[in-house]
Amino acid sequence: MAYRILILGASYGSLLGTKLLMAGHDVTLVCRQQTADLINTEGTEVRITLKGEDAHRAIRSGDLPGRLSACAPYDIVAGDYDLVGLAMQEPQYAHHSILTPLVRIAEERIPCLSIMNMPPLTFLKRIPGLDTDTLGGGYTNPTVWDRFDPAVMTLCSPDPQAFRPPDEKANVLHVGLPTNFKAARFEDERANEMLRRLEADIAAVRLDGHDVPVKLRVYDSLFVPLAKWSMLLTGNYRCIMRDSVRPIRDAVHDDLERSESIYAFVDSVAQRLGADPADAVPFEKYARAAESLLKPSSVARAVAAGAPFIERVDILVHEIARELGMANPDVDETVDIVDSRLDANGILLG
């Protein structure tokens, strides 16, 4: 049986969408009308390098067993879908065009798999003892998540690194670091049955007899996706400097001892919430991966381009740490730098 999956966000979302199409499931990508028209005419192309090969493969949606379509937010019919993937940047969910379909998705209790760096507040409500009422300041509009049922909301760590090549059309995505999506299980068992089926179907995919990287892995622990927080606070947000931006590699490796200290602190925050140390990714493994990340992070590029709003995982971790009676001066400094840059962007735009 093919599942029908709606993915909000056609850029990064097209990576997960392509994996689902390869596994025989049907996908609808939600995006701007112009991009939707392009995808409906030409499909998508995801470029990825298989293990043991030097050149990337171009995986085109039109060659895959699943059916792909695209639409603008106002054309969403929520009840048509078995699963919703949340693949946009967190500030985008505050836009009026997406709020109405989000309400319908929540009312229909459609299981939602978030692949945002910023976890929906609804997911955080599943963490025992965490007071989510104190965390709204990190969100562009925290009320977006009020109607969702935590039992059918889960988080998937967006570890694969991918980007739209600047000289290509909007239906092309290049995968730079083909790691796995790591999802926490749902509370709802019917939703878990679907998630496990998708995991198995994606794992079985072969391309010309070769295994295809970027799997969907499902974990019983709520905290496995939170391992990404250490990476974000050590690398992605520290790409943002007071008067410039820098590549992730430089943010991590310019002062490796300091980076390891930040990484360990954020890991300790997750562990205070209930994470097992085994849920974390070792710093050494992250540092090796960061050596190949030669571009500034997406949040840094957005700040440099003048965005007044970005995902604020830095604030989220900062506030959770404060709730737990923990603090780190480097995290404090990161929040201050990002606040200052966004304040300046707001003045320039306003």
C-alpha positions as CSV (number, residue, x, y, z in Angstrom):
1,M,0.0,0.0,0.0
2,A,1.3,3.4,-1.0
3,Y,1.0,6.1,1.7
4,R,0.0,9.7,0.7
5,I,2.5,12.1,2.2
6,L,2.3,15.9,2.3
7,I,5.6,17.8,2.8
8,L,5.5,21.4,3.7
9,G,8.6,22.8,2.1
10,A,9.9,21.8,-1.4
11,S,13.6,22.6,-0.9
12,Y,15.0,20.4,1.9
13,G,11.7,18.6,1.8
14,S,12.4,17.2,-1.6
15,L,15.2,15.1,-0.2
16,L,12.9,13.2,2.1
17,G,10.3,13.3,-0.6
18,T,12.6,11.6,-3.1
19,K,13.4,8.9,-0.7
20,L,9.7,8.2,-0.2
21,L,9.1,8.3,-4.0
22,M,11.9,5.8,-4.4
23,A,10.1,3.5,-1.9
24,G,6.9,3.7,-3.9
25,H,4.9,6.2,-1.8
26,D,3.1,9.3,-3.2
27,V,4.3,12.8,-2.2
28,T,2.9,16.3,-2.5
29,L,5.3,19.1,-2.0
30,V,3.9,22.5,-0.7
31,C,5.7,25.6,-2.0
32,R,5.2,28.9,-3.8
33,Q,3.0,28.6,-6.8
34,Q,5.8,29.3,-9.3
35,T,7.9,26.5,-7.8
36,A,4.9,24.2,-7.8
37,D,4.3,24.9,-11.5
38,L,7.9,24.1,-12.2
39,I,7.8,20.8,-10.2
40,N,4.5,19.7,-11.8
41,T,6.0,20.3,-15.2
42,E,9.6,19.0,-14.8
43,G,9.6,17.1,-11.5
44,T,12.4,17.3,-9.0
45,E,16.1,16.3,-9.2
46,V,18.1,15.3,-6.2
47,R,21.9,14.9,-6.6
48,I,23.5,12.5,-4.3
49,T,26.8,10.5,-4.2
50,L,26.5,6.7,-3.6
51,K,29.1,5.0,-1.4
52,G,32.2,4.0,-3.4
53,E,31.4,6.5,-6.2
54,D,33.1,9.8,-6.9
55,A,30.4,11.5,-9.1
56,H,26.9,12.3,-7.8
57,R,23.9,10.6,-9.2
58,A,20.9,12.7,-10.4
59,I,17.7,11.1,-9.1
60,R,14.7,12.5,-11.0
61,S,11.2,12.1,-9.6
62,G,9.8,11.2,-13.0
63,D,11.9,8.0,-13.0
64,L,10.6,6.8,-9.6
65,P,7.7,4.5,-8.7
66,G,5.9,7.0,-6.4
67,R,3.8,9.8,-7.8
68,L,4.9,13.4,-7.2
69,S,2.8,16.6,-7.3
70,A,3.2,20.1,-5.9
71,C,0.8,22.8,-4.8
72,A,0.7,26.2,-3.1
73,P,-0.5,26.3,0.5
74,Y,-4.1,27.4,-0.3
75,D,-4.6,24.2,-2.4
76,I,-3.9,21.8,0.5
77,V,-6.7,19.4,1.3
78,A,-5.5,18.1,4.6
79,G,-7.8,15.0,4.8
80,D,-6.2,13.5,1.6
81,Y,-3.0,12.6,3.4
82,D,-1.7,9.9,5.8
83,L,1.4,11.8,7.0
84,V,2.6,15.4,7.0
85,G,6.3,16.3,6.8
86,L,7.2,19.7,8.3
87,A,10.2,20.7,6.3
88,M,10.1,24.6,6.2
89,Q,12.0,26.9,8.4
90,E,10.2,27.6,11.7
91,P,9.4,31.4,10.9
92,Q,7.5,30.3,7.7
93,Y,4.8,28.6,9.7
94,A,3.7,32.0,11.1
95,H,2.8,33.2,7.6
96,H,-1.0,33.6,7.0
97,S,-1.0,31.4,3.9
98,I,0.1,28.4,5.9
99,L,-1.9,28.9,9.1
100,T,-5.2,27.8,7.7
101,P,-3.9,24.4,6.4
102,L,-2.0,23.9,9.6
103,V,-5.3,24.3,11.6
104,R,-6.9,21.6,9.3
105,I,-4.0,19.3,9.7
106,A,-4.2,19.6,13.5
107,E,-7.9,19.1,13.6
108,E,-7.7,16.0,11.4
109,R,-5.0,14.6,13.8
110,I,-2.8,13.7,10.8
111,P,0.5,12.4,12.1
112,C,3.3,15.0,11.6
113,L,7.0,14.3,11.2
114,S,9.0,17.4,11.7
115,I,12.4,17.7,10.0
116,M,12.9,21.2,11.2
117,N,16.0,22.1,13.3
118,M,13.6,23.9,15.6
119,P,11.3,21.3,17.2
120,P,7.6,22.2,17.2
121,L,6.5,23.2,20.7
122,T,4.0,20.3,20.5
123,F,6.9,17.8,20.4
124,L,8.6,19.4,23.4
125,K,5.4,18.8,25.4
126,R,6.2,15.1,25.2
127,I,9.3,15.6,27.3
128,P,8.4,14.9,31.0
129,G,8.9,17.7,33.4
130,L,9.7,20.4,30.7
131,D,7.7,23.6,31.2
132,T,7.1,24.6,27.5
133,D,5.1,27.7,28.7
134,T,8.5,29.4,29.2
135,L,9.9,28.6,25.8
136,G,7.6,30.6,23.5
137,G,10.1,33.4,23.2
138,G,12.2,31.3,20.8
139,Y,9.4,30.9,18.3
140,T,8.2,33.4,15.7
141,N,4.6,32.6,16.7
142,P,4.3,29.9,19.3
143,T,0.5,29.7,19.1
144,V,0.9,28.0,15.7
145,W,1.4,24.7,17.6
146,D,-1.4,25.1,20.2
147,R,-3.9,22.9,18.3
148,F,-1.7,19.9,17.6
149,D,-1.9,16.7,19.6
150,P,1.5,15.7,21.0
151,A,0.6,12.0,20.5
152,V,0.8,12.4,16.7
153,M,3.7,14.9,16.5
154,T,7.3,13.7,16.4
155,L,10.7,15.1,15.5
156,C,13.3,13.8,13.0
157,S,16.8,15.2,13.2
158,P,17.7,16.8,9.8
159,D,21.3,15.6,9.8
160,P,21.7,15.3,6.0
161,Q,23.2,18.5,4.6
162,A,21.7,19.7,1.3
163,F,21.4,22.9,-0.6
164,R,19.8,24.3,-3.8
165,P,22.7,25.2,-6.2
166,P,22.5,28.9,-6.8
167,D,22.8,28.6,-10.6
168,E,20.1,25.9,-10.9
169,K,16.3,25.9,-11.0
170,A,14.3,25.7,-7.8
171,N,13.5,22.0,-8.4
172,V,17.2,20.9,-8.0
173,L,18.7,19.9,-4.6
174,H,22.4,18.8,-4.1
175,V,23.2,16.6,-1.1
176,G,26.5,17.5,0.4
177,L,26.5,15.2,3.5
178,P,24.3,12.1,3.0
179,T,23.7,11.1,6.6
180,N,20.4,9.7,8.0
181,F,17.2,11.2,9.2
182,K,16.8,10.1,12.8
183,A,13.2,10.1,14.0
184,A,11.8,9.6,17.5
185,R,8.7,7.4,17.7
186,F,5.2,8.7,18.0
187,E,3.1,8.2,21.1
188,D,0.3,7.0,18.8
189,E,0.8,3.3,17.8
190,R,-1.0,3.5,14.5
191,A,1.3,6.4,13.5
192,N,4.2,4.3,14.6
193,E,3.2,1.4,12.4
194,M,3.2,3.8,9.4
195,L,6.6,5.2,10.4
196,R,8.2,1.8,10.8
197,R,6.8,0.8,7.4
198,L,8.3,3.9,5.8
199,E,11.6,3.1,7.5
200,A,11.7,-0.4,6.1
201,D,10.6,0.6,2.6
202,I,13.3,3.3,2.3
203,A,15.9,0.9,3.6
204,A,15.0,-1.6,0.9
205,V,15.5,0.9,-2.0
206,R,18.3,0.1,-4.5
207,L,19.6,2.2,-7.4
208,D,21.2,0.0,-10.1
209,G,21.8,-2.6,-7.4
210,H,23.5,-0.1,-5.1
211,D,22.4,0.9,-1.6
212,V,21.2,4.6,-1.5
213,P,22.3,6.8,1.4
214,V,20.1,8.9,3.6
215,K,17.8,6.5,5.4
216,L,15.0,7.1,7.8
217,R,15.9,5.6,11.2
218,V,13.3,5.4,13.9
219,Y,14.2,5.3,17.6
220,D,12.3,4.6,20.8
221,S,14.1,7.5,22.6
222,L,12.5,10.9,22.4
223,F,16.0,12.4,22.7
224,V,17.9,11.0,19.7
225,P,16.8,14.0,17.4
226,L,18.0,16.4,20.1
227,A,21.6,15.3,19.4
228,K,21.4,17.9,16.6
229,W,21.3,20.7,19.2
230,S,25.0,20.3,20.0
231,M,25.9,20.5,16.4
232,L,23.8,23.6,15.8
233,L,25.1,25.5,18.9
234,T,28.7,24.5,18.2
235,G,28.7,25.1,14.4
236,N,25.6,26.6,12.7
237,Y,24.9,29.5,15.0
238,R,28.6,30.3,15.6
239,C,28.9,30.9,11.8
240,I,27.1,34.2,12.7
241,M,29.7,36.8,13.8
242,R,29.2,40.3,14.8
243,D,30.1,41.8,11.4
244,S,30.3,38.8,9.1
245,V,29.6,35.1,8.7
246,R,32.0,32.1,8.3
247,P,31.8,28.5,7.2
248,I,30.7,25.8,9.6
249,R,34.2,24.3,9.3
250,D,35.8,27.5,10.6
251,A,33.3,27.9,13.4
252,V,34.1,24.5,14.7
253,H,37.8,24.2,13.9
254,D,39.2,27.7,14.6
255,D,39.1,26.8,18.3
256,L,38.5,23.1,18.6
257,E,38.8,23.0,22.4
258,R,36.2,25.7,22.8
259,S,33.9,24.0,20.3
260,E,34.2,20.7,22.3
261,S,33.3,22.5,25.5
262,I,30.1,24.0,23.9
263,Y,29.2,20.7,22.4
264,A,29.6,18.9,25.8
265,F,27.5,21.6,27.5
266,V,24.6,21.2,25.1
267,D,24.8,17.4,25.4
268,S,24.5,17.8,29.1
269,V,21.4,19.9,28.8
270,A,19.7,17.1,26.8
271,Q,20.9,14.6,29.3
272,R,19.3,16.6,32.1
273,L,16.1,16.4,30.2
274,G,16.4,12.6,30.2
275,A,18.6,11.7,27.2
276,D,20.9,8.8,27.5
277,P,24.6,9.6,26.7
278,A,24.3,6.9,23.9
279,D,21.7,9.2,22.2
280,A,24.4,11.7,21.4
281,V,26.8,11.9,18.5
282,P,30.4,11.9,19.7
283,F,32.1,15.3,19.2
284,E,35.0,13.7,17.3
285,K,32.5,12.3,14.7
286,Y,30.9,15.7,14.3
287,A,34.2,17.5,14.1
288,R,35.3,15.2,11.3
289,A,32.1,15.8,9.4
290,A,32.4,19.6,9.9
291,E,35.7,19.6,8.0
292,S,33.8,19.1,4.8
293,L,31.2,21.8,5.6
294,L,32.7,24.7,3.6
295,K,29.7,27.0,3.5
296,P,28.1,29.2,6.2
297,S,25.1,27.5,7.7
298,S,21.6,28.3,6.4
299,V,20.8,30.5,9.4
300,A,24.1,32.5,8.8
301,R,23.3,32.9,5.1
302,A,19.8,34.2,6.0
303,V,21.2,36.7,8.5
304,A,23.7,37.9,6.0
305,A,20.9,38.3,3.4
306,G,19.0,40.6,5.8
307,A,16.4,38.2,7.3
308,P,14.7,39.7,10.4
309,F,13.6,36.2,11.6
310,I,15.4,32.8,11.6
311,E,15.0,29.6,13.6
312,R,16.2,30.2,17.1
313,V,17.4,26.9,18.5
314,D,20.1,28.9,20.2
315,I,17.4,30.7,22.3
316,L,15.5,27.4,22.9
317,V,18.6,25.7,24.3
318,H,19.5,28.8,26.3
319,E,16.1,29.0,27.9
320,I,15.9,25.2,28.6
321,A,19.3,25.4,30.2
322,R,18.2,28.3,32.4
323,E,15.1,26.4,33.4
324,L,17.4,23.6,34.5
325,G,19.7,26.0,36.4
326,M,22.5,25.7,33.8
327,A,24.4,28.3,31.9
328,N,27.4,28.6,29.5
329,P,29.1,31.9,28.6
330,D,29.7,30.8,25.0
331,V,26.0,30.0,24.5
332,D,25.1,33.3,26.1
333,E,27.5,35.1,23.7
334,T,26.0,33.3,20.6
335,V,22.5,34.3,21.6
336,D,23.6,37.9,22.1
337,I,25.4,38.0,18.7
338,V,22.4,36.6,16.8
339,D,20.0,38.9,18.6
340,S,22.2,41.9,17.6
341,R,22.4,40.9,13.9
342,L,18.7,40.3,13.7
343,D,17.9,43.6,15.4
344,A,20.0,45.3,12.9
345,N,18.3,43.5,10.0
346,G,14.9,44.6,11.4
347,I,16.0,48.2,11.5
348,L,17.3,48.0,8.0
349,L,14.1,46.4,6.7
350,G,11.7,48.6,8.7
